């Protein structure tokens, strides 16, 4: 199927566009307004290497949220605590973010002219990815002279793409300061591959098939060799856990060499292994993201689903509201009357039911607290209901790009291409939030931001996957659409997207933040 065979909603360039060269508009009054110009081609391309660096440097959900926290702070956002009152901390024109569990995040900008009951333009993504997590007691008896690691698949991980990959390890470690009694969290990632899940050579016949491999017994990572190689499997009763860190400590339940490696990375002295209270570590493909294709039109990377939309959404919020809290310093001010919100959630791949998932209350409770901070004694169900009715949500999860080797699996005219633009995801049975009204509204946004929209729909003999959209839009009653950046090989340990797609995502999402308030007035 060629690109011309697809339904690709084309957005004409406005005849009133003030800059024919495609460069961003200059704000007329930088103390009272921000640029509403769409991103130029060069600006779209500028996000390619930034996404590649982000993807390579932040392998776990904890690293990802910490990265976005730093990005937000460096752009003038103020971090809020869920444990404290926000009543005296929020102001019109301000920029804020709050995190939960170190794995989910809400960032929001309050328009200079915001009033209680006004709506919000929202983008929701998930920051978790398919991964393989260490079991609570990850130390295992050595077999045939190999050190192995007890792991469990998160969602659909440990699938066939995990065989024979160079696997790194990273996550968060909880450490107790014995002098103060306080427990702090530190992020860690080792700079080399420490694990591998080896296949059985095809010479062994049917036993080498990976089609129905047992994830508990045949996909156990090897992480080293025993000091004294064994001719065969050790007897179960000969193995005893190490007491590294002392009997009864967390470190004593983990592989000693792994404890030493993690402690070394965090500069924990040998005699203080017992200060490691717990950890949440996972394995990940250590190969860096990189450009590919004859003209470097692809990005080959791990963890595209859904770090790609998460990256584009945060970057769009930053681009739309740059310097909005720095008017006294000569910066630009977001003069809108609405809230601009990005929500990044954990646990989408396993159903979103935990408190840091989209099914938790993080997004609606954040909006409620904002409303209460500005409405004061007038805050209540009426103001909140008005806010939701005036709001709109983009549920931004990656979409399926057309695979030329499996054209028969795609629905004709509903097969997105790479490097074209965001794809609307439609489903007749409510697995997505897309409807005729939300499609028309996003098309108007695309028109104003010089963006192209594509559309994806499954065949009648397959089922669409789920997103965070239905659960969020139903609990708040907000209008919504599902739309995301296309990719190939979803749920593979290595996947493919277009080299322009990160920037094209930023372009449309920025346009959504810039133009929603204006476009919404067209829909009664």
N, C-alpha and C positions, 0 to 999 in steps of 0.2 A: 504494500500500500504506500503510495507516495504522499507527500505532505499536501498536495492539492486535492487528494481524495478525502481529506478530513474536513469536518466542520470546524473551522477555526475562526472564532469571532474576531473580525478585524476592526481595529480601532483607528479611525482616520485621524490624521494630524490636524489639529484645529487650524483653521485659516487665520485665527486671531493670535496664533502663537507669536509672542513678541521677539523670539530669538530664532531666526531661521537656521542658524548653525547648530541648533540643538543644545546650546549651553544653558545652564540654569539661569533663571531670571534673577535679577538683582532686586532685592527688596527695596521698595520705595522709601519706607521709613523703618529702619532696622530696630527702632525702639518700640515699634508697635505692631509689627507683623513679621511673618516668616515667609520664605519663598514657597510658592505652590507649584513651581515648575517641576515637570517630570525629569527623571534622570536621563542624561545624555548617554550615547552609546559608550563613550569612554568611561563614564561613571559606572555604567552597568558592568563593564569589563573589569573595573577596579576591584570588584568584590570577589573575583575568581581566586586570586592568590590568598586573599584574606580568609576565604572559606577553607582553602586547602590547609593553611596554617592552623586555623581553629580546629579543624577536624583531626589533624595529626597530633596536636598538642593536648587535646582534652578527651581522653578515651573513655572516661567513666561519667556517669550522670553527675557525680559530685564535682569532678573537674569542670564539667560543662556549666553548671550553675555558678560555681565560683568564678569562672571566666566572665560570664555575663554580669555578675555582681561588680567585678572590677571595671568592666566596660561602662556600666551605668554610673558608677561613682565617678569615673574619669570624665563623664559628660554632665556632671552636676546633679545627678540624682541622689536623694537622701534615703538611707536605709531606715526602715521602720521595724519595730519589734511587735510581734503579735501579742506579747505579754504586757505591753504598755498602752496607755490611752493615746489616741491620735487626735483628740479633740482640739488641743491647742497647737498641734504641730503642722496641720495642713493649711495651705493658703492657695488662693487662685494664682495661676501661673507657676505653681510648684511642680517638681518632678520627684517621684518617690518609687521605692520598691520594697517588697517584703518577701522573704523566703520561708519555706517550711521544710524541715528535715534535711536541709542542705541539698534537696533533690527536686524541689519545685519552687516556682518564682512567679510573682505578679509585679509587673512594672507599670506605672501609670503616670500620665501627665494631666494636670488640672488646667483647663483653659483659663485664660485671663478673665474671660467674661462668664465663667461657669456659674450657674445657679442651681440650687437643689431641684431635682425633677428633670433636669436636662439629661440627654441621653449619653451613651458611651459607644465609641467605635472600638470593637474588641477583636483581637486575634488570639486564638487558643491553639497551642501545639503541644506535643509531648516530647520530653527531653530524654526519656528512657529508650533503650535500644535492646535488641536481642543480645544476650550475653550469657556467660557461664559463671556462676557465683560459687565461692568456696563454701562448703558445708560448715556448720558450727564447729564440728571437730573434723578438721581436714587432714589430720595425720592418718596415714594408712600403713598397714604392714607392707614391708618391702617384698617384692616378687621378682624372682629370677635376677636379683642384683639391681633392680631399678627402684628408685624413689618415685612414688606416685602421689597424686593429690586428689583428695575427695572433693568433688565439685557437683553442682546441680544445675541443670539448664534453666534459664529464665526465659519463659515463653517458649518459642520454637527454636531456641538455640540448640547446640549439639546436633544440628542437622548435617546432611552429607557434605556441606561446604566447610565444615570445621575440621575435617581430616587433613593431616599433614600441613597445617598452618603454623607459622611462627607466632606463638602466643605470649604476650606480655601480661603483667599483673599490675593492678593498681586499685585505688579506692580510698577509703578513709580509715584512719586509725584513731582510736580513743586512748588518750594517755593521761594518767593521773599524776599531778604534781604533788609529791609527797609532802612538800613543805607547806603547801596551802590547802591540800585536800581537793583542789579543783580538778575537774576533768575537761580537757580540751581536745578538739578534733583537728587532726592534721591530715592533709592529703598526701598521697604517695603514689609513685609509679616507678617501677624499675626500668632502667634504660636499655634493657636487652631482653630478648625472648627467653623466658624461663621454662616454657612448657610446650609440649607437642602431643598430639593424639595420632599415633602412627597407624597407618593402614597395614593390612596383611597383604603381602605380595601376591599377585594373581596366580603365581605358580602353585599356590596351595589349593587351587580349585574353588569349589563352592564355598568353602569356609571363608574365602576372602571377600565375599559379597558384602557390600555396605548397605544394601537396600533395607535390610531389617536388622541392623546392628543393635545390640543391647546397650542402651546408654549407661546402664549401671555397671556393666562388667567389661564391655569392649571399647568404651570411649573414655577410659580413665587416663588423664594426662600423665605423661612421664616428665619428671622435673629434675632428674639427676641419676647418678649411679651410687649404689651402696659402697661404703669404704672397702668392704671385702665382697667381691662378686660371688654370687651363689650359683650353683649348678642347676638349681631348680627352685620351686616355690617354697618359701619358708613356712613352717608349720604355724598355725594360728596361735597355739599356746606358747610359742617361743617369743612372740612379739609383745613388747610392753611400750607404752607411750613414754616419750622423754619427759623428764621433769625440769626441762629448761625453764628458768624463772621461778622454780620452786613448786612443790606439790600443791595442787589446788589452784594454780594460777591459769589464766587464759593461755599464756604462752606454752604451757605444758601440754595443751591439746592440739598444737599445731606442729607441722614439720620443723624440726630444729633449725635446719639450714635456711628455711624460708623466714623464720623468726629473725635469725641473724641478719639476713639480707634486708628485711624491712627495717629492722632496728638501725642497721648501718646507714640506710638511706635517710633516716630521721635523726641521725646522730645520737641515738640512745646507747649508752655505755653497756658493756657486757653484763655488768652487775645489776642492771636496772631493767631487765626484761619483764620483771613483774609489774612495771608501771604501765605496760600495755594491757588495758582493761578489756578491750574488744576491738574487732575490726570488721569492716565490710569490704571485702576484696573480690575482684572478679578478673577473669581472663579476657583478653581482647586481642584481635589481630593487630600486630605491632607494625605492619607495613604502612608507611606513610601514604596519605592521599597524594595523587599526582595527576598531572595532565596527560592525556593520551589521544591517540588518533593521529592521522597524517598531518592534520593542521591544528592539532591540539584542541579539538572541538569537544573532547570528553573530559570528565573528571572521574577517575577510578579511585574509589575510597571505601572504607568501612563505615558503618554507622550512619549512613545517609538518612535512613528512616528513624526518627524524624528530626535529626539534628539540622538538616538542611532548611526546613521551614522555620525551625526555632531561630536559627542564625538570621535568616532573611527578615523575620518578624521583628527581632530586637534591633537589627540594623535599620529597619524602616522607621521604627519609633524614634531612634536617635536622629536619623536624617530629618524626620518631620518636625522634631521639637528641639533641634540643636540650640543650645544657649537660652532656652526658654525661661530659665530662672536667673538670668544674668543681665537684666535690662539696664541696671545701674552701671554696669561695666561696658555698655555699648553693644551688648549682644542682642539677638533677636528674641522676641517674645511671642509665644503661642497665643494669638488673640482669639482663639475659638471659644465657643460657649459649651463645649462638651468635654468629656473625659476620653482620653486615648489610652488603651490598655492592651498589654500583652501578657498572656498567661502561659507559662511553661509547666507542664505537669509530668509527674512520674507515674509509673505503673500502668500506662495505657495498654502496653502489650499483654498485660495479664488481667485486664478488665477494669482498671481505674478505681477499684473499690476501697483502696486504703486512703488514709487521711491526706496524703500528699498527691493522690490521684485526682482526676477531674470530677470524680463522683464525690469527693470530699467537699467541704464548704468553703475552700479558700477563695475562689473567685466571687461567689455571691456575698460572702461575709465581708470581703474587701470593699465591694460596692456599697454595702449597707453601712460600713464604718465611714466611708467617704461622705455618704449622704447625711449621716448623723452629724459629722463634723461641721458641715456647712449649714444644715437646717436647724441645728440646735433643738430647742423645745418643740419645733414644728415637725421634727423627723418622725416618721411613722409609716404605716403601710401604704398610705395614699401617695406620699412622695416617692417611696421605693417602687411602687407599681408604675408610677409615671416614668421613672427613670428607665425601668426595663422596657416599657412600651416604646420609648424613644430611642432605644439602643439597637445595635446590629452586631452580630458575631460572625467572623470568618473562622470556621474550624479548618485549620491549615495542617493537613497531613499529606505526605507525599502520595502521588498518584502513579499509576502504571503507564510507562511509556510503551509504545508499540515495539514488539520484538519481531524483527524481520523473519526469523526462523520459525515463528509460531503464529503466523497471521490468522490461522483458523481459530485461534483461541480468543480473538478480539472481535468486538462488534463493529461492523462496517460503519464508517463515519463517526466513530466514537473512540478513536485511538490516538492519543496525544503523541507528539514528537518532542524530541529534546531541542533545546535552544530556541523555542518559539514563545513560550509563556506559560503561565499558570493554567492548570486544567481544573475546570469545575467537575465535581464528582456527583453524579446523579444516581438515584436508586428508587425504583418504584415502590419498594417495600419498607421505606423508612430507615434504612441503615445509614443514610446520610440525611442532612437537614435541607438539602437543596429543593427549592420549589420554583414556580414561575416568577413569583415576586422577587425572591432573593436573587435569582439569575438576572432579572432585568436591572436590579439595583447595582449588582456588581458589574454588569456590562456598561452602565453609565459611568461608574468609577473608572473602568478600563478606558473608555472614550476620553475622559478628562486627563488621564495619566499617560496617554499614548502607548497603551499596553494591548497585547493580544490575549484573548482567552481561548482555550481549547475545552473540549468536553470529553469526559470518560463515562461510559456506562457498560456494565457487564452484559454478557450474553444471557439469554433466558435459562440456559442450562448450567450456569455457574452462579455463585453467590458473592455479593460485595462484602468486603471486610468492614469492620466497625471503626468508628472514630470517636473523639471526645465530643463532637458536635451535638448529637441527639441528647445526651445526658445533661449538657450544660444549657442548651436552649430550652429544654423542657422544664428544668427546675427554676429557671428565671423567667420563662415565657418570652424570650427575646427572638426577634427574627434572626435567621441564620442561613449560612450556605457553607457547604464543604468544597474547598478548593485548595489544591496543593501543587507543588513542583513535581514534574514527572521524573521517574527514574526507572532504570532497568534492574532486574534481578533483586526485587524486593525480598527481604529476609535472608539473603545470602550474606555470608561474612564479608564479601567484597561486592560492591554494586557500582552502578554507573549512572551519572547524570551529565547534563550538558555543561560545558565550561561557562556558558553565559547564564545558566539557570539560577545560580545564587543571586546574581544581580537583577535578573528579571523578576525574581520573587520580591526583592527589595523595592523595585520600581513600582509594582502593583500595590504592595502593602503600604508603601509610603503614600501612593495616590489615594488609597482608602482612608488613611488618617487625614490627609490634606483636604479631601473633597467630600467626605461622608456627610458632614453637616449641610453642605449646600445641596447635594444630591437627594438627601432624605426629604427635603422640602418638596420635591417633585412627586413624592409618593404619599397619598392621603389615605 
